[in-house]
């Protein structure tokens, strides 16, 4: 076992109250790996679907993975005893490959072991190529109350360039099914795609708005290491065109009544993703499943964990009660950067009291960094609040570098 256990720093933190707690469940399989994706996802084996049906996993693999997740949660419970879970997110991969019966079994096991708040936001990620009307009605009946749908684009040429398994007709059909079963759903879109122009980027936004989603995520396509696009880079719009797309998307969604509350996230009023807000305000989260990450605060330290990444290895280790591959305490010096790396993604910023509550450190420990960021026009602040300026939003990496210590 190669669990990395770091000793606590000499200067320990001391929290007066622990942050809110969320839970994340990682389901790592996809029908096909997208060329831009650097997430922990793996092409599935054992496709048992009949021709014309939505793809499905081998039932025995699915059952084994559910059992491993439950065992993983059992082992993790001592770290979160007595703490209510406010949001739950099934991510991937493609969680909608799982049967509704498996999602129901997982939710039942989770409810039996932790306290899900009565109003908990429970989200399932889904891709259009895996939609079936009956299945998604059953997801809703099992307790899923929010969908996040990876459409990425409605235009056939864009979908082909991105290596998506669905076509435009399936995207439209999936959203019809979503709208008929869920009153809270997100649509993921991407822009600055190979061959895309400004009109094409806005056409995707217009198509999404026809379905009256409660939430939209608009991501700039980035070429990440360890992806097919990194090895074989496509020709994408230049930075100026991409910036024009971003500004036009923001303006159009503002006119449609959406609140731009995070770098890439837009929501109808009061319908922001509560799960993601917990990440961005440096809350705690327990992650179970292959490659899942956790951030858990204790009375005197903050700990990060990572589960075994490859599904096969995770299944073996979880069955043996050792699902965690790495565990380490976050150093005191790293806490300010970790907080800012999340909070400065929020368009309206955060109260400085939250910095002290989440890190247990006084604001003056970042006095120098705040002054530098302000002098460069990247933030604006007063004695109680901090927010990125428009320049800080556009050059977020430069802003975060200010808080990155050696």
C-alpha positions as CSV (number, residue, x, y, z in Angstrom):
1,X,0.0,0.0,0.0
2,X,1.4,3.4,-1.0
3,X,-0.6,5.7,1.0
4,X,1.4,8.9,1.5
5,X,0.8,10.2,5.1
6,X,2.5,13.5,5.8
7,X,3.1,14.7,9.3
8,X,1.2,17.9,10.4
9,X,3.0,21.2,10.1
10,X,4.4,22.6,13.3
11,X,1.9,25.4,13.3
12,X,-1.5,23.7,13.4
13,X,-4.7,25.3,12.4
14,X,-7.7,25.5,14.8
15,X,-11.2,25.7,13.4
16,X,-14.0,27.2,15.4
17,X,-16.5,25.5,13.1
18,X,-16.1,23.1,10.2
19,X,-17.1,24.0,6.7
20,X,-20.2,22.6,5.0
21,X,-19.8,19.1,3.6
22,X,-20.6,17.8,0.1
23,X,-20.2,14.3,-1.4
24,X,-18.9,13.3,-4.8
25,X,-19.3,9.9,-6.4
26,X,-17.0,9.1,-9.4
27,X,-18.2,6.7,-12.1
28,X,-15.3,6.4,-14.5
29,X,-16.6,4.8,-17.7
30,X,-17.5,6.4,-21.0
31,X,-18.6,4.9,-24.3
32,X,-15.6,6.6,-25.9
33,X,-12.9,8.9,-24.6
34,X,-13.2,12.4,-26.1
35,X,-10.0,13.8,-27.6
36,X,-10.1,16.9,-25.3
37,X,-10.8,15.1,-22.1
38,X,-8.2,14.9,-19.3
39,X,-10.6,13.6,-16.6
40,X,-10.3,10.1,-15.1
41,X,-12.5,8.4,-17.7
42,X,-12.1,5.0,-19.4
43,X,-13.7,3.5,-22.4
44,X,-16.1,0.8,-21.2
45,X,-15.9,-2.8,-22.1
46,X,-18.8,-5.3,-22.2
47,X,-21.4,-3.2,-24.0
48,X,-24.5,-5.3,-23.7
49,X,-26.9,-3.0,-25.5
50,X,-29.1,-4.2,-28.3
51,X,-28.8,-2.3,-31.7
52,X,-30.6,1.0,-31.4
53,X,-30.6,1.0,-27.6
54,X,-28.6,3.4,-25.4
55,X,-25.2,2.0,-24.4
56,X,-24.9,0.1,-21.1
57,X,-22.2,-1.4,-18.9
58,X,-21.8,-5.1,-18.2
59,X,-24.2,-5.6,-15.3
60,X,-21.7,-7.6,-13.3
61,X,-19.1,-4.8,-13.5
62,X,-21.8,-2.3,-12.5
63,X,-22.7,-4.4,-9.5
64,X,-19.1,-4.8,-8.5
65,X,-18.5,-1.1,-8.7
66,X,-21.5,-0.3,-6.6
67,X,-20.3,-2.7,-3.9
68,X,-16.8,-1.1,-4.0
69,X,-18.3,2.4,-3.6
70,X,-20.3,1.3,-0.6
71,X,-17.2,-0.3,1.0
72,X,-15.3,2.9,0.2
73,X,-17.9,5.0,2.0
74,X,-17.9,2.6,5.0
75,X,-14.2,3.1,5.4
76,X,-14.5,6.9,5.1
77,X,-17.3,7.4,7.6
78,X,-15.1,8.0,10.7
79,X,-13.8,11.1,9.0
80,X,-17.2,12.7,8.7
81,X,-19.2,11.4,11.7
82,X,-22.1,13.5,12.5
83,X,-21.7,16.0,9.7
84,X,-24.7,16.6,7.4
85,X,-24.2,16.2,3.6
86,X,-25.7,19.2,1.8
87,X,-25.1,18.2,-1.8
88,X,-24.3,15.0,-3.7
89,X,-22.9,14.8,-7.2
90,X,-22.5,11.8,-9.5
91,X,-19.8,12.7,-11.9
92,X,-17.6,10.9,-14.4
93,X,-17.0,9.6,-16.9
94,X,-20.7,9.1,-17.8
95,X,-22.8,8.3,-14.8
96,X,-25.9,8.0,-16.9
97,X,-24.4,4.7,-18.3
98,X,-25.4,3.2,-14.9
99,X,-28.9,1.7,-14.6
100,X,-31.5,3.6,-12.5
101,X,-31.5,0.5,-10.2
102,X,-27.8,1.0,-9.4
103,X,-28.2,4.7,-8.8
104,X,-31.2,3.9,-6.5
105,X,-29.1,1.3,-4.7
106,X,-26.3,3.8,-4.2
107,X,-28.6,6.5,-3.0
108,X,-30.2,4.1,-0.5
109,X,-26.7,3.0,0.8
110,X,-25.6,6.6,1.1
111,X,-28.8,7.6,3.0
112,X,-28.3,4.7,5.4
113,X,-24.8,5.9,6.3
114,X,-24.8,9.7,6.2
115,X,-27.4,12.4,6.9
116,X,-28.4,13.9,3.6
117,X,-30.2,17.2,4.4
118,X,-33.9,17.3,3.5
119,X,-33.2,19.8,0.7
120,X,-30.0,18.2,-0.6
121,X,-29.1,19.0,-4.2
122,X,-28.5,15.6,-5.9
123,X,-27.0,15.9,-9.4
124,X,-26.3,13.3,-12.0
125,X,-24.1,14.0,-15.0
126,X,-25.5,12.7,-18.3
127,X,-24.5,12.6,-22.0
128,X,-27.1,12.7,-24.8
129,X,-26.0,9.4,-26.3
130,X,-27.1,7.6,-23.1
131,X,-30.7,9.0,-22.8
132,X,-33.8,6.9,-22.6
133,X,-37.1,8.4,-21.4
134,X,-38.0,5.6,-19.0
135,X,-34.5,5.4,-17.5
136,X,-34.4,9.1,-16.7
137,X,-37.9,9.1,-15.2
138,X,-36.5,6.3,-13.0
139,X,-33.5,8.4,-12.1
140,X,-35.9,11.1,-10.9
141,X,-37.9,8.6,-8.9
142,X,-34.7,7.3,-7.2
143,X,-34.0,10.8,-5.9
144,X,-31.9,12.6,-8.5
145,X,-33.2,16.2,-8.5
146,X,-30.8,17.9,-10.9
147,X,-29.2,16.9,-14.2
148,X,-26.0,18.2,-15.8
149,X,-26.1,17.4,-19.5
150,X,-22.9,17.4,-21.6
151,X,-24.2,18.7,-24.9
152,X,-21.1,20.7,-25.8
153,X,-22.6,21.8,-29.1
154,X,-25.7,21.4,-31.2
155,X,-24.0,21.7,-34.6
156,X,-23.0,18.4,-36.3
157,X,-19.6,19.6,-37.5
158,X,-18.6,20.7,-33.9
159,X,-19.8,17.4,-32.4
160,X,-17.7,15.5,-35.0
161,X,-14.7,17.7,-34.3
162,X,-15.0,17.0,-30.5
163,X,-15.4,13.3,-31.0
164,X,-18.8,13.2,-29.3
165,X,-20.8,10.0,-29.6
166,X,-24.1,11.9,-30.0
167,X,-25.5,13.8,-32.9
168,X,-27.6,17.0,-33.0
169,X,-30.9,15.1,-33.1
170,X,-29.9,13.1,-29.9
171,X,-28.9,16.4,-28.2
172,X,-32.4,17.8,-28.9
173,X,-34.1,14.6,-27.8
174,X,-32.1,14.3,-24.6
175,X,-33.0,17.8,-23.6
176,X,-36.7,17.1,-24.3
177,X,-36.5,14.1,-21.9
178,X,-34.6,16.2,-19.3
179,X,-37.1,19.0,-19.4
180,X,-40.1,16.6,-19.0
181,X,-38.6,14.9,-15.9
182,X,-36.5,17.6,-14.2
183,X,-37.2,21.2,-13.3
184,X,-33.6,21.9,-12.5
185,X,-30.9,21.0,-15.1
186,X,-27.7,22.3,-16.5
187,X,-26.5,22.3,-20.1
188,X,-22.7,22.1,-20.7
189,X,-21.5,23.9,-23.8
190,X,-18.0,24.6,-25.2
191,X,-16.8,27.5,-27.4
192,X,-13.6,28.3,-29.3
193,X,-14.0,25.0,-31.0
194,X,-12.1,23.9,-34.2
195,X,-13.6,25.8,-37.1
196,X,-16.1,27.7,-35.0
197,X,-16.9,31.4,-35.6
198,X,-18.7,33.9,-33.4
199,X,-22.0,33.2,-35.1
200,X,-21.6,29.5,-34.5
201,X,-20.8,30.0,-30.8
202,X,-23.9,32.1,-30.3
203,X,-26.1,29.6,-32.3
204,X,-25.3,27.0,-29.6
205,X,-26.4,29.4,-26.9
206,X,-29.6,30.2,-28.7
207,X,-30.4,26.5,-29.1
208,X,-29.8,25.8,-25.4
209,X,-32.0,28.7,-24.4
210,X,-34.9,27.1,-26.2
211,X,-35.1,24.5,-23.5
212,X,-35.3,27.0,-20.6
213,X,-32.5,25.5,-18.6
214,X,-31.9,26.7,-15.0
215,X,-28.2,26.6,-15.4
216,X,-25.7,26.9,-18.3
217,X,-21.9,26.2,-18.3
218,X,-20.0,27.7,-21.1
219,X,-16.4,26.4,-21.2
220,X,-13.5,27.7,-23.4
221,X,-12.0,24.6,-25.1
222,X,-8.5,24.2,-23.7
223,X,-5.9,21.8,-24.9
224,X,-4.8,19.8,-21.9
225,X,-1.8,17.5,-21.5
226,X,-2.3,13.8,-21.8
227,X,-5.1,14.2,-24.4
228,X,-5.4,13.3,-28.1
229,X,-5.8,17.0,-28.8
230,X,-2.5,17.7,-27.1
231,X,-0.7,15.1,-29.3
232,X,-2.6,16.2,-32.4
233,X,-3.6,19.9,-31.9
234,X,-6.6,21.0,-33.9
235,X,-6.8,24.5,-35.4
236,X,-8.9,26.6,-33.1
237,X,-9.9,30.3,-33.0
238,X,-7.2,32.7,-31.9
239,X,-7.3,34.5,-28.6
240,X,-9.0,37.6,-29.9
241,X,-11.8,35.7,-31.5
242,X,-12.2,33.5,-28.4
243,X,-12.4,36.6,-26.3
244,X,-15.1,38.0,-28.6
245,X,-17.1,34.8,-28.2
246,X,-16.8,34.9,-24.4
247,X,-18.0,38.5,-24.2
248,X,-20.9,37.8,-26.6
249,X,-22.0,34.7,-24.7
250,X,-21.9,36.7,-21.4
251,X,-23.9,39.5,-22.9
252,X,-26.5,37.2,-24.4
253,X,-27.0,35.2,-21.2
254,X,-27.3,38.4,-19.2
255,X,-30.2,39.5,-21.5
256,X,-31.8,36.1,-21.0
257,X,-31.8,36.7,-17.2
258,X,-28.9,34.5,-16.2
259,X,-26.6,35.5,-13.4
260,X,-22.9,35.1,-14.3
261,X,-21.6,33.9,-10.9
262,X,-18.4,31.9,-11.7
263,X,-15.9,32.0,-14.5
264,X,-17.8,29.6,-16.7
265,X,-21.1,29.3,-14.9
266,X,-24.4,31.1,-15.4
267,X,-27.7,30.4,-13.6
268,X,-31.2,31.7,-13.3
269,X,-31.6,33.7,-10.0
270,X,-31.2,31.5,-6.9
271,X,-30.5,28.4,-9.0
272,X,-26.7,28.4,-8.9
273,X,-25.1,25.0,-8.5
274,X,-24.9,24.6,-4.7
275,X,-22.4,21.7,-5.1
276,X,-20.0,23.7,-7.1
277,X,-20.4,26.8,-4.9
278,X,-19.3,24.6,-2.0
279,X,-16.0,23.9,-3.9
280,X,-15.5,27.6,-4.8
281,X,-16.1,28.7,-1.2
282,X,-13.5,26.2,0.0
283,X,-16.0,23.9,1.7
284,X,-15.3,20.2,2.4
285,X,-16.1,17.3,0.2
286,X,-15.8,13.5,0.5
287,X,-15.1,11.9,-2.9
288,X,-15.5,8.2,-3.4
289,X,-14.8,6.1,-6.5
290,X,-11.9,5.6,-8.9
291,X,-9.5,8.6,-8.7
292,X,-11.9,10.7,-6.6
293,X,-10.4,13.5,-4.5
294,X,-11.5,14.6,-1.0
295,X,-10.8,17.7,1.1
296,X,-11.8,17.2,4.7
297,X,-11.3,19.6,7.6
298,X,-10.7,18.4,11.2
299,X,-10.4,20.5,14.3
300,X,-6.7,21.0,13.8
301,X,-5.9,20.3,10.1
302,X,-7.1,20.1,6.5
303,X,-6.5,16.8,4.8
304,X,-6.6,15.9,1.1
305,X,-7.1,12.4,-0.2
306,X,-7.0,10.7,-3.6
307,X,-8.5,7.2,-4.4
308,X,-6.8,4.7,-6.6
309,X,-7.3,5.9,-10.2
310,X,-7.7,3.0,-12.5
311,X,-11.1,1.3,-12.2
312,X,-9.6,-2.2,-12.0
313,X,-7.1,-1.2,-9.3
314,X,-9.8,0.7,-7.4
315,X,-12.1,-2.3,-7.4
316,X,-9.3,-4.5,-5.9
317,X,-8.2,-1.9,-3.3
318,X,-11.7,-0.9,-2.2
319,X,-12.6,-4.6,-1.7
320,X,-9.6,-4.8,0.6
321,X,-10.6,-1.7,2.6
322,X,-7.7,0.5,1.2
323,X,-9.4,2.7,-1.4
324,X,-7.3,5.7,-0.5
325,X,-4.0,5.9,-2.4
326,X,-2.7,9.2,-1.1
327,X,-3.5,11.2,2.0
328,X,-1.7,14.3,3.2
329,X,-2.3,17.3,5.4
330,X,-2.4,20.7,3.6
331,X,0.4,22.9,4.9
332,X,-0.4,26.2,6.6
333,X,1.5,28.1,3.9
334,X,-0.5,26.4,1.2
335,X,-4.0,27.3,2.6
336,X,-4.2,30.9,1.4
337,X,-3.5,29.9,-2.2
338,X,-5.9,26.9,-2.1
339,X,-8.6,29.2,-0.8
340,X,-8.0,31.9,-3.4
341,X,-7.7,29.3,-6.3
342,X,-11.3,28.5,-5.7
343,X,-12.9,31.8,-4.3
344,X,-11.4,34.1,-7.0
345,X,-13.4,32.2,-9.6
346,X,-16.5,33.7,-8.2
347,X,-17.5,36.8,-10.1
348,X,-18.8,38.6,-7.0
349,X,-15.9,37.4,-4.9
350,X,-16.2,36.6,-1.2
351,X,-16.3,38.2,2.2
352,X,-12.9,38.3,3.8
353,X,-14.5,36.7,6.9
354,X,-14.9,33.6,4.9
355,X,-11.1,33.4,4.3
356,X,-10.6,33.4,8.1
357,X,-13.4,30.9,8.7
358,X,-12.2,28.4,6.0
359,X,-8.4,28.7,6.7
360,X,-8.4,29.6,10.4
361,X,-5.8,32.3,9.4
362,X,-6.1,36.1,9.8
363,X,-6.4,38.1,6.6
364,X,-3.1,39.9,7.3
365,X,-1.2,36.8,6.2
366,X,-2.1,37.7,2.6
367,X,-1.7,41.5,3.1
368,X,1.3,41.6,0.7
369,X,-0.4,39.5,-2.0
370,X,-3.7,41.5,-1.8
371,X,-1.8,44.8,-2.2
372,X,0.1,43.5,-5.3
373,X,-3.1,42.1,-6.9
374,X,-4.9,45.4,-6.2
375,X,-2.0,47.5,-7.6
376,X,-2.1,45.4,-10.8
377,X,-5.8,46.0,-11.2
378,X,-6.7,42.4,-10.7
379,X,-8.9,42.7,-7.6
380,X,-10.9,45.4,-5.8
381,X,-11.6,45.2,-2.1
382,X,-12.6,47.0,1.0
383,X,-12.2,46.1,4.6
384,X,-14.7,43.2,4.4
385,X,-15.0,42.0,0.7
386,X,-12.7,40.9,-2.1
387,X,-13.6,40.4,-5.7
388,X,-11.8,40.0,-9.0
389,X,-12.0,42.9,-11.5
390,X,-13.0,42.2,-15.1
391,X,-9.2,42.2,-15.8
392,X,-8.8,39.7,-13.0
393,X,-11.5,37.5,-14.4
394,X,-10.0,37.6,-17.9
395,X,-6.5,36.9,-16.6
396,X,-7.3,34.6,-13.7
397,X,-4.1,32.6,-13.9
398,X,-2.1,35.8,-13.5
399,X,-4.2,36.7,-10.5
400,X,-3.8,33.3,-8.8
401,X,0.0,33.4,-9.4
402,X,0.1,36.3,-7.0
403,X,-0.9,34.0,-4.1
404,X,1.3,31.1,-5.1
405,X,4.2,30.9,-2.7
406,X,7.4,29.0,-3.2
